[in-house]
Amino acid sequence: MRPFDENGLFRPTEAGVELHRLAIRSAGITVFSSGMGLAIQMIATVVLARMLAPADFGVVTMVSTFSLLVASFGLNGFTEGILQREQLDDKLTSNLFWINTAVGLFLTACFAGAGSLLAWFYKNPHVTSVAAVMSINVFLTNISVIHLALLKRAMRFPVLSLNDIAARSLSVGTSIVLGLAGWGYWALVAGSIMLPLSTAIGAWTLCRWLPGRPRRVAGTGSMVRFAMNTYWHFVVSYSARNMDNLLVGWRFGAVALGFYKKAYDMFALSASQLLSPVAPVGVAALSRAAHDPVVYKRHFLRALSILALIGMGVSADVTLIGKDLIRVLLGPAWGEAGRIFTYFGPGIGIMLIYGTHGWMHLSLGKPDRWFRWGLIELVVTGLMFVLGLPLGPAGIAIAWTASYWVLTVPAFWYAGKPIDFRVSSVFGAVWKYFAAAMAAGCACAAILWKALLSIAAPSAAFAATRAAMVSLVFLFLYLGAIVILHGGFAPLRQMWQLLPHLIPGDRRRTPARAVVQAELLDHAVGADR
């Protein structure tokens, strides 16, 4: 893709009906590729958990908790700025590239020198050398930020998805090969470096753009301010969401952190693989509807209801089968991770819903409000972690789940104020799915407790069979509860109608067929006609 025309202006994407269709198809492609990414990650989890010790994962987590924060400068900031800005040209984009690269080099050097400080904090000498090597990730991540953002702005999500799958595959393959060779935690470090390296190579290959020299360009200052507000929100939100690793590693050591991190990874994967792929699509599409509050609200609520249907069901199901799931995937040595994971389960659905309030801030061009909300999130989540710490890693997991339930309502109230978006609308879009998941989960537990759930799993085969049986019973009860609460099959039929448009296919359509498809999509996602 060549993002700019002969005049240096960004090539426009489709608008109106075509944009609506493209957004839906892009979401489908990214969800599909995210599922592939999840499969790759699960393979890595299953294989590496049997090669490496919990302490190996703990040491790398001690470093990555900080390195990911530093490496995300630009990735969480300039990306959203490029997506949200109405007009974009080559000169402004070149300035953003050089600013981002310069800051990335500075942060790389700072992080490499901070290894001894981290080793002192965690009381683990291995941290010093791991931090020095993993500092490379900061620079490698930064040099691909602008190219990836341009591809997202152009709605080139199919090639972005392929690039992501290839990068993840190379990263996982590197870790597995080196793990077999006996490298221990260095296998994880090498895999973590391969991910941004291969992503950057793919981004520069797919986006055929070379930055020009830096110069004085109108709009540079406002873009940097937008990016900084977005990044500072990410900093406070990331701090809130990673304080758990910090506390567990500091208080209980690398082994306990290894168990906790694996449980958390399963929790986060369940949610992030559903939410993260569609977030750029959601922000890009909602940004173009921000001028019409009626259309904006309708699109947003429809997306929210679909996420609630999926998320609440997943949340209740994994709460029931969490221990068995960990037993099958990681093996009997990770039983403590399975116990912790069951406390994360009730938070998956609400985590999905809560995450969408950020779409509103960004698509409405209000990153400053998002940053201020992040400060509130940091304080509330931090207090909950401190309260849960005496209960050990399981107490931190309980605090995680509780934080989402406490923060969701005020988060939507605050995010929706600029367009008079009412919290009652959010409640109306999701409460039936919450009620259906609760009813189905309780009924499933009551029906199967004596026959299955109360029996200790003697083997991985038994655990897998029980998880499958419980999930099937739960799914039947959950779908039945949805039909009863909605008075019919409308939400299920709506999801079924949407599925064909989420599947990649032939893009060469006649105009008449495109109009018919757009009408179907409008009906499926509730667009304003």
C-alpha positions in Angstrom: 0.0 0.0 0.0 1.2 3.5 -0.8 -0.7 5.6 1.7 -0.3 9.1 0.1 -1.1 10.4 -3.3 1.0 12.6 -5.6 0.0 15.7 -3.6 1.1 14.1 -0.3 -2.5 13.6 1.0 -3.7 10.4 2.5 -5.7 8.4 0.0 -9.3 8.4 1.2 -11.1 5.3 2.3 -14.6 4.5 1.2 -17.5 6.4 2.8 -21.1 5.9 3.5 -22.5 2.5 2.6 -19.2 1.1 1.4 -17.4 2.2 4.7 -20.1 0.5 6.7 -19.7 -2.7 4.8 -15.9 -2.4 5.0 -16.0 -1.9 8.7 -18.1 -5.0 9.3 -15.9 -7.1 7.0 -12.7 -5.8 8.6 -14.1 -6.7 12.1 -14.8 -10.2 10.8 -11.3 -10.6 9.4 -9.6 -9.3 12.5 -11.7 -11.5 14.8 -10.9 -14.5 12.6 -7.2 -13.7 12.7 -7.4 -13.1 16.4 -8.8 -16.6 16.8 -5.8 -17.9 14.9 -3.6 -15.8 17.2 -5.3 -17.3 20.2 -4.7 -20.8 18.8 -1.0 -20.0 18.3 -0.8 -18.6 21.8 -2.6 -21.7 23.3 -0.1 -24.0 21.5 2.7 -22.0 23.0 1.2 -22.1 26.4 0.6 -25.9 26.3 4.1 -26.7 25.0 6.2 -24.2 27.0 4.4 -24.9 30.3 5.7 -28.4 30.0 9.3 -27.3 29.1 9.9 -24.5 31.5 9.4 -24.0 35.3 7.0 -21.5 36.8 10.0 -19.5 38.0 11.2 -19.0 34.3 7.9 -17.4 33.5 8.1 -15.4 36.7 11.5 -13.8 35.9 10.4 -12.8 32.4 7.2 -11.3 33.8 9.1 -9.2 36.3 10.8 -7.5 33.4 8.0 -7.5 30.8 5.6 -5.8 33.3 7.8 -2.7 32.8 9.1 -3.2 29.2 5.6 -3.4 27.7 4.7 -0.1 29.3 7.8 1.7 27.9 7.5 0.0 24.5 3.9 1.2 24.1 4.8 4.8 23.7 3.5 5.8 20.3 1.7 2.5 19.8 -0.9 3.8 22.3 -1.0 7.5 21.2 0.1 8.1 17.7 -1.9 5.2 16.4 -5.2 6.6 17.7 -4.2 10.1 16.5 -3.6 8.9 13.0 -6.9 7.0 13.0 -9.0 9.9 14.4 -7.6 12.8 12.5 -9.8 14.0 9.7 -7.0 15.2 7.3 -3.5 13.7 7.2 -0.6 14.3 4.9 2.9 13.0 4.2 4.8 15.9 6.0 2.8 15.6 9.2 3.2 11.9 9.3 7.0 12.1 8.7 7.2 14.4 11.7 5.3 11.9 13.9 7.6 9.1 12.7 10.8 11.0 13.7 9.4 12.1 17.1 8.3 8.6 17.9 11.6 7.1 16.8 13.7 9.6 18.8 11.6 9.0 22.0 11.9 5.2 21.4 15.7 5.3 21.3 15.8 7.4 24.5 13.5 5.0 26.3 15.5 1.9 25.1 18.6 3.3 26.6 16.9 4.2 29.9 15.3 0.8 30.2 18.6 -1.0 29.5 20.2 0.9 32.4 17.3 0.2 34.8 17.9 -3.5 35.0 19.9 -3.4 38.2 17.2 -1.3 39.9 14.6 -3.9 39.0 16.8 -6.7 40.2 17.1 -4.9 43.6 13.4 -4.4 43.8 12.5 -8.0 43.1 15.6 -9.4 44.9 16.4 -11.5 41.8 19.8 -11.2 40.1 18.6 -12.7 36.8 16.5 -9.6 36.2 19.4 -7.4 35.3 20.6 -9.3 32.2 17.0 -10.0 31.1 16.1 -6.3 31.2 19.2 -5.3 29.2 18.3 -7.7 26.4 14.6 -7.0 26.4 15.2 -3.3 26.1 15.6 -4.0 22.4 11.9 -4.6 22.2 11.3 -0.9 22.9 13.0 0.3 19.8 11.7 -2.5 17.6 8.1 -1.7 18.6 8.5 2.0 18.0 9.8 1.8 14.4 6.7 0.0 13.2 4.1 2.2 14.9 3.4 4.8 12.2 3.4 2.2 9.3 0.9 0.0 11.2 -1.3 3.0 12.0 -1.4 4.0 8.3 -2.5 0.5 7.3 -5.3 0.7 9.9 -6.4 4.1 8.8 -6.7 2.7 5.2 -8.8 -0.3 6.7 -6.2 -2.8 5.4 -7.0 -5.2 8.2 -6.6 -8.4 6.1 -2.9 -7.8 5.5 -2.5 -6.5 9.1 -4.0 -9.7 10.3 -1.7 -11.9 8.2 1.3 -9.9 9.4 0.2 -10.4 13.1 -0.3 -14.2 12.6 3.1 -14.5 10.9 4.9 -12.6 13.7 3.2 -14.5 16.4 4.1 -17.8 14.7 7.8 -16.9 14.4 7.8 -15.7 18.1 6.3 -18.9 19.4 8.4 -21.0 17.2 11.6 -19.3 18.4 10.6 -19.9 22.1 9.7 -23.5 21.5 12.9 -24.4 19.6 15.1 -22.7 22.2 13.1 -24.2 25.0 13.8 -27.6 23.6 17.5 -26.7 23.5 17.4 -26.0 27.2 17.6 -22.2 27.2 15.2 -21.8 30.1 13.9 -18.3 30.5 16.1 -17.1 27.7 13.8 -19.0 25.3 11.0 -16.7 26.4 13.2 -13.6 26.0 14.2 -14.5 22.5 10.6 -15.1 21.5 9.6 -11.7 22.9 12.2 -10.0 20.7 11.2 -12.0 17.6 7.6 -10.6 17.8 8.3 -6.9 17.3 11.1 -7.6 14.9 9.0 -9.6 12.5 6.1 -7.2 13.0 8.3 -4.3 12.0 9.6 -6.1 8.9 6.1 -6.9 7.8 4.8 -3.4 8.4 7.5 -1.7 6.3 7.0 -4.3 3.6 3.2 -3.8 3.5 3.2 0.0 3.8 5.4 1.4 1.1 6.2 4.7 2.7 9.5 6.3 3.6 9.4 9.3 6.0 10.7 12.6 4.7 12.9 14.9 6.7 11.4 16.6 9.8 10.1 20.1 9.2 7.8 22.7 10.7 4.2 21.5 9.9 0.9 22.8 11.2 -0.9 20.2 13.3 2.3 18.6 14.7 1.8 20.1 18.1 -1.9 19.1 18.3 -1.1 15.6 17.2 1.6 15.2 19.8 -0.7 16.5 22.5 -3.4 14.1 21.4 -0.9 11.2 21.5 0.5 12.2 24.9 -3.0 12.4 26.4 -3.8 9.0 25.0 -0.5 7.5 26.1 -0.8 9.0 29.6 -4.2 7.3 29.9 -2.5 4.1 28.8 0.2 4.6 31.4 -2.2 5.0 34.3 -4.5 2.3 33.0 -1.5 -0.1 32.4 -0.2 0.7 35.9 -3.6 -0.2 37.4 -3.8 -3.3 35.4 -0.3 -4.5 36.0 0.1 -3.6 39.7 -1.0 -7.1 40.4 2.2 -8.6 38.8 4.2 -6.0 40.7 2.7 -6.9 44.1 2.6 -10.7 43.6 6.3 -10.7 42.4 7.4 -8.5 45.2 5.5 -10.2 48.0 5.4 -13.9 47.0 8.4 -14.3 44.6 9.0 -15.7 41.1 7.3 -19.1 41.5 4.0 -17.6 42.8 4.1 -15.0 40.1 4.6 -17.8 37.5 1.4 -19.5 38.7 -0.5 -16.2 38.9 0.7 -15.0 35.4 -0.5 -18.1 33.7 -3.9 -17.8 35.3 -4.1 -14.2 34.3 -3.0 -14.9 30.8 -5.9 -17.3 30.3 -8.2 -14.6 31.7 -6.8 -11.9 29.5 -6.7 -14.0 26.4 -10.4 -14.8 26.7 -11.2 -11.1 26.7 -8.5 -9.5 24.6 -8.9 -12.0 21.7 -12.5 -10.8 21.5 -12.1 -7.1 22.2 -8.6 -6.1 20.9 -9.1 -7.1 17.3 -12.3 -5.1 16.8 -11.1 -2.0 18.8 -9.3 -0.3 15.9 -12.2 -1.1 13.6 -14.7 0.3 16.2 -12.7 3.5 16.7 -12.2 4.1 13.0 -15.9 3.5 12.1 -17.3 5.4 15.1 -15.0 8.4 14.4 -16.7 8.8 11.0 -20.1 8.7 12.7 -19.3 11.2 15.5 -21.1 14.0 13.7 -24.5 12.3 14.1 -25.2 11.3 17.7 -28.2 9.2 16.8 -26.3 7.0 14.4 -23.3 6.9 16.7 -25.3 5.7 19.7 -27.1 3.1 17.6 -23.9 1.6 16.2 -22.2 1.6 19.6 -25.1 -0.1 21.5 -25.5 -2.7 18.8 -21.8 -3.6 19.0 -22.1 -3.6 22.8 -25.0 -6.0 22.8 -23.1 -8.5 20.6 -20.0 -8.3 22.9 -22.3 -8.9 25.9 -23.9 -11.9 24.2 -20.5 -13.5 23.7 -18.7 -12.3 26.7 -21.2 -13.1 29.4 -21.5 -16.6 28.1 -17.8 -17.2 28.0 -17.5 -15.7 31.5 -20.0 -18.0 33.1 -18.7 -21.1 31.3 -15.0 -20.6 32.2 -16.0 -20.0 35.8 -17.4 -23.5 35.8 -14.7 -25.3 33.9 -11.6 -23.2 34.8 -9.7 -25.8 36.8 -10.3 -28.5 34.1 -9.2 -26.1 31.4 -5.9 -25.3 33.1 -5.4 -29.0 33.9 -5.8 -30.0 30.2 -3.7 -27.1 28.8 -0.9 -26.8 31.2 -0.7 -30.2 33.0 -1.1 -31.3 36.6 1.8 -29.2 37.9 -0.2 -26.1 37.3 -3.1 -26.9 39.6 -2.6 -23.7 41.6 -3.0 -21.6 38.4 -6.3 -23.4 37.8 -7.5 -22.5 41.3 -6.6 -18.8 40.7 -8.2 -18.8 37.2 -11.7 -19.6 38.6 -11.7 -16.3 40.4 -10.9 -14.5 37.2 -13.8 -16.1 35.3 -16.7 -13.9 36.5 -14.8 -10.8 35.2 -14.4 -11.8 31.6 -17.8 -10.6 30.3 -17.7 -7.3 32.2 -14.1 -6.7 31.1 -15.3 -6.9 27.5 -18.0 -4.4 28.1 -15.9 -2.0 30.2 -13.2 -1.9 27.5 -15.5 -0.3 25.0 -15.8 3.0 26.9 -12.4 3.9 25.6 -13.8 3.7 22.0 -16.1 6.6 22.9 -13.4 8.8 24.2 -11.1 8.2 21.2 -13.7 8.4 18.5 -15.1 11.6 19.9 -11.6 13.1 20.1 -11.5 13.3 23.9 -8.3 11.6 24.9 -7.9 14.2 27.8 -11.1 12.9 29.4 -9.9 9.3 28.9 -6.7 10.2 30.7 -8.5 11.7 33.6 -10.7 8.7 33.9 -7.6 6.5 33.9 -6.4 8.3 37.1 -9.7 7.3 38.8 -9.2 3.7 37.5 -5.7 3.6 38.9 -6.8 4.7 42.4 -9.8 2.3 42.6 -8.0 -0.7 41.2 -4.9 -0.1 43.3 -7.0 0.1 46.5 -8.7 -3.2 45.6 -5.4 -4.9 45.0 -4.0 -3.8 48.4 -7.2 -5.1 50.1 -6.8 -8.5 48.3 -3.1 -8.9 48.9 -3.4 -10.6 52.3 -5.4 -13.4 50.6 -2.5 -14.2 48.3 -2.6 -14.4 44.5 -6.2 -15.6 44.6 -7.1 -12.4 46.5 -5.6 -10.3 43.7 -7.6 -12.2 41.2 -10.8 -11.5 43.1 -9.8 -7.8 43.3 -9.4 -7.8 39.5 -12.9 -9.1 38.9 -14.5 -6.8 41.4 -12.7 -3.7 39.9 -14.5 -4.1 36.6 -17.9 -4.5 38.2 -17.3 -1.4 40.3 -15.9 0.8 37.5 -18.2 0.0 34.6 -21.2 2.2 35.3 -19.3 5.4 36.2 -17.0 4.8 33.2 -19.8 4.9 30.7 -21.5 7.8 32.5 -18.3 9.9 32.2 -17.4 8.8 28.6 -20.9 9.6 27.4 -21.4 13.1 28.8 -20.2 14.9 25.7 -23.0 13.5 23.6 -25.6 13.0 26.3 -25.1 9.2 26.2 -27.1 7.7 29.1 -25.9 4.8 31.2 -29.4 3.4 31.1 -28.8 2.7 27.4 -25.8 0.5 28.3 -27.8 -1.3 30.9 -30.6 -1.9 28.5 -28.2 -3.4 25.9 -26.5 -5.9 28.2 -28.7 -6.8 31.2 -30.6 -9.7 29.6 -27.3 -11.4 28.6 -26.0 -11.0 32.2 -29.2 -12.4 33.6 -29.2 -15.3 31.1 -25.5 -16.2 31.9 -26.2 -16.1 35.7 -29.3 -18.2 35.4 -27.7 -20.7 33.1 -24.5 -20.9 35.2 -26.3 -21.5 38.4 -28.7 -24.1 36.8 -25.8 -25.9 35.2 -23.9 -26.1 38.5 -27.0 -27.4 40.4 -27.7 -30.0 37.8 -24.2 -31.4 37.4 -22.7 -30.8 40.9 -23.1 -34.3 42.3 -22.7 -36.1 39.0 -19.6 -34.3 37.7 -18.4 -31.0 39.3 -17.7 -32.3 42.8 -15.4 -35.1 41.6 -11.7 -34.6 41.6 -10.3 -35.1 38.1 -8.0 -38.2 38.1 -6.6 -37.4 34.6 -6.4 -34.8 31.9 -8.7 -37.0 29.7 -11.4 -36.9 32.5 -10.9 -33.1 32.9 -11.3 -32.6 29.1 -14.4 -34.7 28.9 -16.0 -33.0 31.9 -15.2 -29.5 30.6 -16.8 -30.4 27.2 -20.0 -31.9 28.8 -20.4 -28.9 31.2 -19.9 -26.5 28.4 -22.6 -28.2 26.2 -25.1 -28.2 29.0 -24.3 -24.5 29.8 -24.6 -23.5 26.1 -28.0 -25.1 25.8 -29.3 -23.4 29.0 -27.7 -20.0 28.1 -29.2 -19.9 24.6 -32.6 -21.0 26.0 -32.4 -18.2 28.7 -31.6 -15.6 26.0 -34.6 -16.7 23.9 -36.9 -16.5 27.0 -35.7 -13.1 28.1 -35.9 -11.6 24.7 -39.2 -13.2 23.9 -38.0 -14.8 20.7 -34.9 -15.6 18.6 -34.2 -12.1 17.5 -30.7 -11.7 19.0 -29.6 -15.1 17.9 -31.0 -14.5 14.4 -29.3 -11.2 14.3 -25.9 -12.8 15.1 -26.6 -15.4 12.5 -27.3 -12.8 9.8 -24.1 -11.0 10.8 -21.8 -14.0 10.5 -21.7 -14.2 6.6 -20.5 -10.6 6.5 -17.7 -11.3 9.0 -16.2 -13.9 6.7 -13.6 -12.8 4.2 -14.7 -13.3 0.6 -14.7 -11.9 -2.9 -14.6 -8.1 -2.8 -15.6 -7.7 -6.5 -19.3 -7.0 -6.1 -21.7 -5.3 -8.4 -23.2 -1.9 -7.2 -26.6 -3.4 -6.8 -25.4 -6.3 -4.8 -23.4 -3.9 -2.6 -26.6 -2.0 -1.8 -28.5 -5.1 -0.9 -25.6 -6.2 1.3 -25.5 -2.8 3.0 -29.2 -3.0 3.7 -28.7 -6.4 5.4 -25.8 -5.0 7.4 -27.9 -2.0 8.5 -30.5 -4.4 9.7 -28.0 -6.6 11.4 -26.1 -3.9 13.3 -28.9 -1.5 13.8 -27.6 1.3 11.6 -29.8 4.4 11.1 -31.4 4.5 7.6 
